């Protein structure tokens, strides 16, 4: 399917690895020029070079912490006028409700709520003026099915979800769509790090922790960054103009709820 976005320009945050990279790759495959970001310059440069070589699109890379004001300013300055924005950042650490103080909540809110909101606020005026835009926020299954040990993530991402629910309706008349993609378990470094925590706390090998978790998913495997990216690129396509303010769960059927 031709996604109809060849020649468009996208900013994909936190995209040297994992789900962000999956989105960047799929947009590049559709002919979209990219500005990609991550903190680690080396992995980011490698990813940018691989995407350029594979898809022949322009890729600008900006090594910066997207959760800091200075980092966002650098990324947005390099990005200029973008047609597509994919927001993303690392997830907060797991823990117990009694572990977290005000500073932990502020860090989580900064990374997973206020950063995507700031990025949206920065690019929306241009998209509205040009009467076309696509925004996809990478959030989490924890928005629909909160995970007890991810209390910081649950709190920050539901806040973002509330903001998007209203804003998506405010900008829809101007040709701009905003939707959220909610990853269930995907095979990335983040999943390995969470599995390693379980392996250590339960005294089992990493492979066993992973197999146990895969067994809880109806498709009996983790999702891939490629599948995730393809869904993101579709939401950014010309065909998705009637999809507004949705929270799309990509979880292999893990959450058993009809509504
Ligand atoms: P990942 O494989 O660890 O990749 C994270 C990417 O983001 C890397 O490129 C990393 O590069 C970059 N990054 C992290 N913090 C950043 C920051 N402050 N500024 C700029 N770039 C940053 O993670 P993932 O699995 O793709 O997860 C992406 C998001 O989805 C996370 O918020 C995660 O919590 C959420 N999620 C993932 C899953 C899953 O199963 N994978 C499930 C639910 C939710 P640097 O480290 O070099 O900056």
Boltz pocket constraint, residues with backbone or C-beta under 6 A from the ligand:
constraints:
  - pocket:
      binder: B
      contacts: [[A, 13], [A, 14], [A, 15], [A, 16], [A, 17], [A, 18], [A, 19], [A, 20], [A, 37], [A, 38], [A, 39], [A, 40], [A, 41], [A, 43], [A, 64], [A, 65], [A, 66], [A, 67], [A, 88], [A, 89], [A, 90], [A, 91], [A, 92], [A, 138], [A, 139], [A, 140], [A, 141], [A, 183], [A, 184], [A, 185], [A, 186], [A, 187], [A, 188], [A, 189], [A, 190], [A, 191]]
      max_distance: 6.0
